[in-house]
Amino acid sequence: MKTFRLLFILILFSGCHNESSLPNIVLILADDLGTDQVSSYGNAYYETPNIDRLSKEGMLFQQAYTAAAICSPTRASIMTGKHPVRFRLTDYLVGSSPKDKPLLPPDNWQKFLPLEEITIAEMLKKAGYETALFGKWHLSKEKIPPKSISHNPGKQGFDSSFVTYKPIRS
């Protein structure tokens, strides 16, 4: 699988890399936003001028599928290029184990993105990029930021990060 990911990255850069600089890559992931809610995809009701401008200056994808219907596995898939079931991260990461919730995932399911997984940020760093993540990480055990988070973006290849955390409800 490592060969496939490396090949993907090389193909990604082969058409746009020149000797003087690397192209900028900005990936925006918006939870619960469908193409039917964005005017650049033909919606006449919602006005999305900033997204429209980005789509005119960048790439507009016409067909795309997520690896899961929920955020944590989808984010893990985007970060690693793997289907989430390959490392047993197939459910929303709850951050705690409430005793009054009978339908929690089994204990042997992954509850964070394993540090041994190679992420796209780690591959981009090897290619000479500076990497950053801003917003929702949602791939760690912790949902409230302690001083040192064990599975934070910095440990998965990001040079800079500003991560929002969802408070745990008791």
Backbone as numpy.savetxt, mean C-alpha at the origin, in Angstrom:
# Nx Ny Nz CAx CAy CAz Cx Cy Cz
9.85 -15.98 -6.87 9.03 -14.78 -6.87 9.88 -13.53 -6.87
11.06 -13.58 -6.24 11.93 -12.42 -6.23 12.32 -12.02 -7.65
12.57 -13.00 -8.51 12.94 -12.71 -9.89 11.81 -11.98 -10.59
10.57 -12.40 -10.39 9.43 -11.75 -11.01 9.32 -10.29 -10.57
9.47 -10.04 -9.28 9.35 -8.67 -8.79 10.47 -7.80 -9.35
11.69 -8.32 -9.38 12.80 -7.57 -9.91 12.57 -7.29 -11.38
12.10 -8.28 -12.13 11.81 -8.09 -13.54 10.74 -7.02 -13.72
9.70 -7.04 -12.89 8.65 -6.03 -12.96 9.21 -4.63 -12.74
10.05 -4.47 -11.74 10.64 -3.18 -11.46 11.53 -2.73 -12.61
12.33 -3.65 -13.16 13.20 -3.29 -14.27 12.40 -2.88 -15.50
11.31 -3.60 -15.77 10.46 -3.22 -16.89 9.82 -1.86 -16.64
9.41 -1.62 -15.42 8.81 -0.34 -15.06 9.76 0.82 -15.35
11.04 0.63 -15.02 12.01 1.71 -15.20 12.66 1.74 -16.57
12.62 0.63 -17.31 13.37 0.56 -18.56 12.88 1.56 -19.60
11.61 1.83 -19.66 11.09 2.75 -20.66 11.22 4.21 -20.28
11.45 4.52 -19.02 11.43 5.91 -18.62 12.68 6.38 -17.89
13.65 5.49 -17.68 14.86 5.86 -16.94 15.89 6.45 -17.90
16.46 7.58 -17.54 17.59 8.10 -18.30 18.76 8.24 -17.36
19.93 8.50 -17.89 21.13 8.49 -17.07 21.20 9.64 -16.08
20.49 10.73 -16.34 20.62 11.90 -15.47 19.68 11.88 -14.27
18.53 11.27 -14.40 17.59 11.31 -13.27 16.58 10.17 -13.37
16.00 9.87 -12.24 14.94 8.87 -12.19 13.60 9.59 -12.26
12.60 8.99 -12.88 11.29 9.64 -12.92 10.63 9.62 -11.55
9.78 10.57 -11.29 9.02 10.57 -10.04 7.92 9.53 -10.14
7.69 8.81 -9.06 6.60 7.84 -8.98 5.77 8.22 -7.77
4.49 8.48 -8.00 3.57 8.80 -6.91 2.40 7.83 -7.04
2.18 7.05 -6.00 1.05 6.12 -5.96 0.09 6.62 -4.90
-1.13 6.86 -5.30 -2.16 7.30 -4.36 -3.17 6.17 -4.23
-3.34 5.70 -3.01 -4.31 4.65 -2.73 -5.41 5.26 -1.89
-6.61 5.25 -2.40 -7.75 5.81 -1.68 -8.71 4.68 -1.34
-8.92 4.47 -0.05 -9.88 3.45 0.38 -11.29 3.86 -0.03
-12.06 2.90 -0.47 -13.48 3.09 -0.76 -13.75 4.19 -1.79
-12.90 4.30 -2.79 -13.13 5.26 -3.87 -13.22 4.48 -5.16
-14.37 4.52 -5.79 -14.56 3.80 -7.04 -14.42 4.74 -8.23
-14.21 4.17 -9.40 -14.07 4.99 -10.60 -15.36 5.76 -10.90
-16.48 5.25 -10.45 -17.74 5.95 -10.69 -17.88 7.22 -9.86
-16.92 7.50 -8.98 -16.97 8.70 -8.14 -15.95 9.75 -8.59
-15.28 9.53 -9.70 -14.23 10.44 -10.15 -14.58 10.96 -11.54
-14.51 12.27 -11.73 -14.92 12.84 -13.02 -13.99 12.48 -14.16
-12.72 12.18 -13.90 -11.82 11.79 -15.00 -12.21 10.45 -15.61
-13.04 9.69 -14.94 -13.56 8.44 -15.48 -14.99 8.61 -16.03
-15.43 9.85 -16.18 -16.72 10.10 -16.82 -17.86 10.49 -15.89
-17.64 10.61 -14.60 -18.70 11.00 -13.69 -18.96 12.50 -13.83
-20.18 12.86 -14.10 -20.53 14.27 -14.28 -21.04 14.91 -12.98
-21.32 14.12 -11.96 -21.88 14.66 -10.73 -20.80 15.17 -9.78
-19.80 14.32 -9.50 -18.74 14.70 -8.57 -17.67 15.50 -9.30
-17.20 16.56 -8.66 -16.12 17.35 -9.23 -14.82 16.97 -8.52
-13.87 16.47 -9.28 -12.58 16.05 -8.72 -11.46 16.67 -9.55
-11.31 18.00 -9.52 -10.35 18.66 -10.41 -8.89 18.27 -10.15
-8.51 18.04 -8.90 -7.12 17.69 -8.63 -6.79 16.28 -9.12
-7.70 15.35 -8.90 -7.50 14.00 -9.41 -7.51 14.03 -10.94
-8.38 14.83 -11.52 -8.44 14.95 -12.98 -7.12 15.47 -13.55
-6.55 16.46 -12.88 -5.28 17.01 -13.34 -4.16 15.98 -13.23
-4.13 15.25 -12.12 -3.14 14.19 -11.97 -3.29 13.13 -13.06
-4.51 12.78 -13.38 -4.73 11.74 -14.39 -4.33 12.22 -15.78
-4.50 13.51 -16.07 -4.08 14.05 -17.37 -2.57 14.12 -17.49
-1.89 14.40 -16.37 -0.44 14.53 -16.38 0.28 13.20 -16.15
-0.46 12.19 -15.71 0.15 10.91 -15.40 -0.49 9.78 -16.18
-0.87 8.73 -15.47 -1.48 7.56 -16.09 -2.89 7.37 -15.58
-3.75 6.94 -16.46 -5.14 6.64 -16.10 -5.37 5.16 -16.37
-5.59 4.39 -15.33 -5.79 2.96 -15.49 -7.25 2.67 -15.82
-7.46 1.85 -16.82 -8.81 1.52 -17.26 -9.30 0.19 -16.68
-8.39 -0.68 -16.31 -8.76 -1.97 -15.72 -7.81 -2.26 -14.57
-8.35 -2.48 -13.42 -7.53 -2.80 -12.26 -8.37 -3.60 -11.27
-7.71 -4.46 -10.54 -8.38 -5.28 -9.56 -7.54 -5.27 -8.29
-8.20 -5.35 -7.16 -7.47 -5.45 -5.90 -7.36 -6.91 -5.51
-6.40 -7.18 -4.65 -6.19 -8.55 -4.19 -7.21 -8.96 -3.15
-7.90 -7.99 -2.57 -8.89 -8.29 -1.54 -9.91 -7.14 -1.50
-11.00 -7.39 -0.84 -12.04 -6.38 -0.73 -11.86 -5.49 0.49
-10.83 -5.71 1.26 -10.58 -4.94 2.48 -9.15 -4.41 2.47
-8.89 -3.38 3.28 -7.66 -2.60 3.15 -6.36 -3.30 3.49
-6.23 -3.97 4.60 -4.93 -4.53 5.01 -4.35 -5.52 3.99
-5.11 -6.52 3.55 -4.56 -7.44 2.56 -4.24 -6.74 1.23
-5.08 -5.80 0.84 -4.82 -5.06 -0.40 -3.53 -4.27 -0.30
-3.33 -3.58 0.80 -2.10 -2.81 1.00 -0.88 -3.74 1.01
-0.99 -4.88 1.67 0.12 -5.83 1.70 0.45 -6.33 0.29
-0.57 -6.56 -0.50 -0.38 -7.01 -1.87 0.31 -5.94 -2.72
-0.10 -4.71 -2.57 0.52 -3.61 -3.31 1.98 -3.45 -2.89
2.24 -3.57 -1.61 3.60 -3.41 -1.11 4.54 -4.52 -1.57
4.04 -5.76 -1.69 4.91 -6.90 -1.95 4.79 -7.49 -3.35
3.69 -7.22 -4.03 3.47 -7.86 -5.32 2.97 -9.29 -5.19
2.64 -9.70 -3.99 2.15 -11.06 -3.74 0.67 -11.03 -3.38
0.01 -12.14 -3.65 -1.36 -12.28 -3.16 -1.28 -12.42 -1.64
-2.14 -11.76 -0.90 -2.06 -11.78 0.57 -2.13 -13.16 1.20
-2.76 -14.10 0.57 -2.87 -15.44 1.15 -1.49 -16.11 1.22
-0.52 -15.66 0.41 0.82 -16.27 0.44 1.52 -16.05 1.77
1.17 -14.96 2.48 1.76 -14.79 3.82 0.68 -14.67 4.88
-0.49 -15.23 4.60 -1.59 -15.41 5.56 -2.13 -14.10 6.13
-2.05 -13.03 5.36 -2.64 -11.77 5.80 -3.89 -11.57 4.95
-4.99 -12.11 5.41 -6.20 -12.13 4.58 -7.39 -11.42 5.21
-7.16 -10.71 6.29 -8.27 -10.02 6.94 -7.81 -8.64 7.40
-8.77 -7.81 7.71 -8.52 -6.50 8.28 -7.74 -6.66 9.58
-6.67 -5.89 9.75 -5.88 -5.97 10.98 -6.57 -5.19 12.09
-7.09 -5.91 13.05 -7.92 -5.28 14.08 -7.10 -4.56 15.15
-5.88 -4.97 15.39 -5.03 -4.29 16.37 -5.22 -4.75 17.80
-6.29 -5.44 18.08 -6.52 -5.96 19.42 -7.44 -7.17 19.29
-7.61 -7.88 20.37 -8.47 -9.06 20.36 -9.62 -8.88 21.34
-10.67 -8.19 20.94 -11.79 -8.01 21.85 -12.46 -9.35 22.16
-12.76 -9.57 23.42 -13.30 -10.85 23.85 -14.78 -11.02 23.48
-15.45 -9.93 23.17 -16.87 -10.03 22.84 -17.12 -10.18 21.33
-16.07 -10.43 20.55 -16.21 -10.59 19.11 -15.94 -12.05 18.75
-16.98 -12.85 18.52 -16.78 -14.29 18.28 -16.18 -14.61 16.90
-16.18 -13.69 15.96 -15.73 -14.00 14.60 -14.34 -13.43 14.29
-13.45 -13.48 15.25 -12.08 -13.05 15.01 -11.35 -14.09 14.16
-10.35 -13.66 13.39 -9.58 -14.64 12.61 -8.79 -15.57 13.53
-8.43 -16.75 13.04 -7.65 -17.69 13.87 -6.32 -17.07 14.30
-5.76 -17.58 15.39 -4.51 -17.06 15.92 -3.34 -17.22 14.96
-3.38 -18.22 14.07 -2.25 -18.45 13.18 -2.27 -17.56 11.93
-3.25 -16.67 11.81 -3.27 -15.74 10.68 -2.32 -14.59 10.99
-1.74 -14.06 9.95 -0.78 -12.96 10.08 -1.49 -11.69 10.56
-0.86 -10.98 11.47 -1.46 -9.76 12.02 -0.61 -8.53 11.73
0.33 -8.65 10.78 1.19 -7.55 10.35 1.92 -7.99 9.08
2.49 -7.05 8.37 3.29 -7.39 7.20 4.65 -7.87 7.69
5.01 -9.13 7.43 6.29 -9.64 7.93 7.47 -8.84 7.40
8.43 -8.56 8.27 9.59 -7.76 7.88 10.44 -8.46 6.83
10.36 -9.78 6.74 11.15 -10.47 5.73 10.58 -10.33 4.31
9.35 -9.84 4.21 8.77 -9.59 2.89 9.46 -8.39 2.24
9.83 -8.54 0.99 10.47 -7.44 0.26 9.37 -6.56 -0.32
9.44 -5.27 -0.01 8.40 -4.34 -0.47 8.88 -3.57 -1.69
7.94 -2.94 -2.36 8.28 -2.11 -3.51 9.18 -0.94 -3.08
9.00 -0.46 -1.86 9.86 0.63 -1.36 11.30 0.15 -1.25
11.51 -1.07 -0.80 12.87 -1.61 -0.69 13.50 -1.77 -2.08
12.71 -2.19 -3.05 13.21 -2.34 -4.42 13.52 -0.97 -5.03
12.67 0.01 -4.77 12.92 1.36 -5.29 14.18 1.97 -4.69
14.40 1.73 -3.40 15.63 2.22 -2.76 16.87 1.64 -3.43
16.83 0.34 -3.74 17.95 -0.29 -4.42 18.20 0.33 -5.80
17.13 0.84 -6.41 17.26 1.46 -7.74 17.66 2.93 -7.65
17.86 3.44 -6.42 18.32 4.82 -6.26 17.27 5.83 -5.87
16.08 5.38 -5.59 15.00 6.28 -5.21 15.03 6.62 -3.73
14.50 7.77 -3.39 14.13 8.09 -2.01 12.65 7.77 -1.90
12.26 7.16 -0.79 10.89 6.69 -0.66 10.21 7.33 0.54
8.91 7.52 0.43 8.14 8.11 1.52 6.73 7.55 1.49
6.12 7.46 2.67 4.74 7.04 2.79 4.05 8.01 3.73
2.91 8.51 3.29 2.14 9.46 4.09 0.71 8.98 4.16
0.16 8.91 5.35 -1.23 8.52 5.51 -1.40 7.23 6.27
-2.22 6.35 5.73 -2.61 5.13 6.43 -1.67 3.98 6.06
-0.94 3.47 7.02 -0.05 2.32 6.82 -0.84 1.03 7.01
-1.40 0.84 8.14 -2.32 -0.25 8.47 -1.78 -1.64 8.15
-0.45 -1.82 8.36 0.16 -3.13 8.16 1.00 -3.54 9.36
0.71 -2.94 10.52 1.47 -3.27 11.72 0.55 -3.77 12.81
1.15 -4.31 13.85 0.38 -4.80 15.00 -0.26 -3.64 15.75
0.51 -2.57 15.90 0.09 -1.46 16.73 -0.84 -0.52 15.97
-1.86 -0.06 16.63 -2.77 0.91 16.04 -2.63 2.28 16.70
-1.97 2.34 17.83 -1.68 3.61 18.49 -0.16 3.73 18.50
0.40 4.83 17.98 1.85 4.89 17.81 2.62 5.00 19.13
3.29 3.91 19.52 4.22 4.02 20.65 5.51 4.67 20.14
6.49 4.84 21.00 7.75 5.46 20.57 8.43 4.64 19.49
8.36 3.34 19.56 9.00 2.50 18.56 8.00 1.46 18.08
7.61 1.56 16.84 6.65 0.62 16.28 7.41 -0.51 15.61
7.07 -1.73 15.93 7.84 -2.88 15.47 7.74 -3.16 13.98
6.67 -2.79 13.33 6.48 -3.07 11.90 6.10 -1.80 11.14
6.83 -0.73 11.39 6.50 0.55 10.77 7.06 0.65 9.35
6.64 1.66 8.59 7.12 1.81 7.21 8.64 1.93 7.09
9.29 2.53 8.09 10.74 2.67 8.05 11.46 1.33 8.05
10.82 0.31 8.58 11.42 -1.02 8.59 11.05 -1.82 7.34
10.29 -1.20 6.45 9.89 -1.86 5.20 10.36 -1.06 3.99
11.39 -0.22 4.17 12.01 0.43 3.02 11.69 1.89 2.80
10.89 2.49 3.65 10.55 3.90 3.45 11.52 4.79 4.22
12.09 5.78 3.52 13.02 6.73 4.14 12.29 7.68 5.08
11.12 8.12 4.67 10.31 9.06 5.46 8.89 8.52 5.54
8.25 8.82 6.65 6.84 8.43 6.75 6.14 9.31 7.78
4.90 9.56 7.52 4.00 10.19 8.47 2.74 9.34 8.41
2.55 8.55 9.43 1.50 7.54 9.41 0.37 7.95 10.34
-0.85 7.83 9.87 -2.01 8.07 10.72 -2.40 6.75 11.35
-2.83 6.82 12.58 -3.23 5.63 13.30 -4.67 5.75 13.73
-5.35 4.65 13.65 -6.74 4.60 14.07 -6.80 4.21 15.53
-7.44 5.00 16.37 -7.52 4.65 17.79 -8.30 3.36 18.00
-7.85 2.58 18.95 -8.54 1.33 19.31 -9.71 1.67 20.23
-10.85 1.14 19.90 -12.03 1.34 20.76 -12.04 0.25 21.81
-12.27 0.62 23.03 -12.31 -0.40 24.09 -13.70 -0.90 24.33
